[in-house]
Amino acid sequence: TEVMTSFMEEHFLSFAQHKGKCDSGSQVEKLVRKWAYLVRFADWCYHEGMLSRSKYMVWVLQAFQGTVKDPQHQASWSAELMLPLIVNLFPDLCRLRTELPDLIRVCVNRYMMECMALHATPS
C-alpha cells in the first residue's frame, strides 16, 4: 500500500509541476494517460484486496483534502485528478457512514453490560 500510494503521489505531484511547462500536447496526453492507468490499477488492487483499505482510503482523502484546502499547495490546481479515486471509494465510504453508528452502539451496549456485570458481582 505504501509503495502504491507513494508512487501515485509522486506522479500526481510531477503532473502538477508540469503545469504550463509541457512543450506539446503529447506530453500532457502522456501524463494524463499514465494517471488514468494508475487510477485503474489502484482501483483494481483496492477491490482485489491487494491494498490496505484503510491506509489507501486515508491517503486518498488526505491528498484530496490537502490539495483543495491549501491554495498554495503545488498541486492545488489539479485536485480534480483525485476525483476518480474518490468516486471509486465512494460506495465504501457511504457504507462506513451508515455502519459506523451501529458499530458504536453495539460497543457502548457491550461496555455498559460489562460494567453492570462487574458491579453486580460481589467482591
VMD Tcl script that draws the C-alpha trace (Angstrom):
set ca {
  {0.00 0.00 0.00}
  {2.79 2.40 0.90}
  {4.60 1.72 -2.37}
  {1.45 2.25 -4.44}
  {0.42 5.45 -2.67}
  {3.91 6.93 -2.76}
  {4.20 6.13 -6.48}
  {0.80 7.71 -7.15}
  {1.69 10.76 -5.08}
  {4.97 11.18 -6.99}
  {3.13 11.06 -10.30}
  {0.40 13.39 -9.04}
  {2.99 15.94 -7.93}
  {5.02 15.61 -11.13}
  {1.83 16.21 -13.11}
  {1.17 19.31 -11.01}
  {4.73 20.58 -11.51}
  {4.37 20.36 -15.30}
  {1.51 22.87 -15.31}
  {2.09 25.11 -18.29}
  {5.58 23.69 -18.85}
  {4.79 20.91 -21.29}
  {6.17 21.59 -24.76}
  {3.47 19.72 -26.59}
  {0.04 18.25 -26.21}
  {1.57 14.79 -26.50}
  {3.42 15.30 -23.18}
  {0.19 16.32 -21.47}
  {-1.58 13.36 -23.04}
  {1.17 11.03 -21.81}
  {0.85 12.35 -18.24}
  {-2.93 12.05 -18.30}
  {-2.81 8.52 -19.71}
  {-0.32 7.45 -17.05}
  {-2.53 8.93 -14.31}
  {-5.61 7.19 -15.76}
  {-3.71 3.89 -15.78}
  {-2.61 4.39 -12.16}
  {-6.21 5.13 -11.12}
  {-7.50 1.95 -12.80}
  {-4.66 -0.12 -11.38}
  {-5.14 1.25 -7.84}
  {-8.88 0.65 -8.07}
  {-8.31 -2.94 -9.17}
  {-5.76 -3.53 -6.37}
  {-8.13 -1.97 -3.85}
  {-11.10 -4.13 -4.82}
  {-8.99 -7.30 -5.05}
  {-7.72 -6.74 -1.51}
  {-4.12 -6.11 -2.51}
  {-4.07 -2.74 -0.74}
  {-4.80 -1.99 2.88}
  {-8.26 -0.48 2.50}
  {-7.97 1.85 5.48}
  {-4.50 3.16 4.60}
  {-5.48 3.67 0.97}
  {-8.71 5.49 1.88}
  {-6.88 7.74 4.32}
  {-4.23 8.57 1.71}
  {-6.79 9.42 -0.98}
  {-8.85 11.61 1.34}
  {-5.81 13.37 2.83}
  {-4.28 14.02 -0.58}
  {-7.55 15.42 -1.91}
  {-8.20 17.47 1.21}
  {-4.66 18.88 1.20}
  {-4.85 20.00 -2.41}
  {-8.32 21.52 -2.06}
  {-7.88 23.31 1.27}
  {-4.47 24.82 0.62}
  {-4.45 27.10 -2.45}
  {-0.66 27.43 -2.07}
  {-0.17 23.67 -2.44}
  {1.77 22.95 -5.62}
  {-0.93 20.56 -6.80}
  {-3.98 22.62 -5.80}
  {-4.82 23.39 -9.42}
  {-5.02 19.67 -10.25}
  {-7.16 18.45 -7.34}
  {-9.76 17.21 -9.83}
  {-7.35 14.40 -10.71}
  {-8.19 12.87 -7.32}
  {-11.93 12.74 -8.06}
  {-11.84 9.35 -9.86}
  {-10.14 7.86 -6.80}
  {-12.81 9.26 -4.51}
  {-15.59 8.06 -6.80}
  {-14.11 4.55 -6.68}
  {-14.09 4.69 -2.86}
  {-17.50 6.34 -2.52}
  {-19.58 3.16 -2.05}
  {-17.29 2.02 0.77}
  {-17.33 5.47 2.37}
  {-21.13 5.53 2.28}
  {-21.31 2.06 3.77}
  {-18.96 3.11 6.58}
  {-21.08 6.16 7.26}
  {-24.18 4.01 7.76}
  {-22.45 1.14 9.58}
  {-20.35 3.19 11.99}
  {-23.21 4.39 14.26}
  {-24.46 0.79 14.58}
  {-20.98 -0.47 15.46}
  {-20.54 2.27 18.05}
  {-23.94 1.48 19.59}
  {-23.02 -2.23 19.86}
  {-19.70 -1.37 21.53}
  {-21.36 1.00 24.00}
  {-24.03 -1.58 24.83}
  {-21.39 -4.26 25.43}
  {-19.38 -1.89 27.61}
  {-22.44 -0.97 29.66}
  {-23.39 -4.64 30.12}
  {-19.85 -5.45 31.26}
  {-19.90 -2.53 33.70}
  {-23.26 -3.66 35.10}
  {-21.97 -7.24 35.42}
  {-18.87 -6.04 37.28}
  {-20.95 -4.01 39.73}
  {-23.42 -6.86 40.24}
  {-20.77 -9.43 41.26}
  {-19.81 -9.35 44.92}
  {-16.20 -8.52 45.64}
}
mol new
graphics top color blue
foreach p $ca { graphics top sphere $p radius 0.5 }
foreach p [lrange $ca 0 end-1] q [lrange $ca 1 end] { graphics top cylinder $p $q radius 0.2 }
display resetview
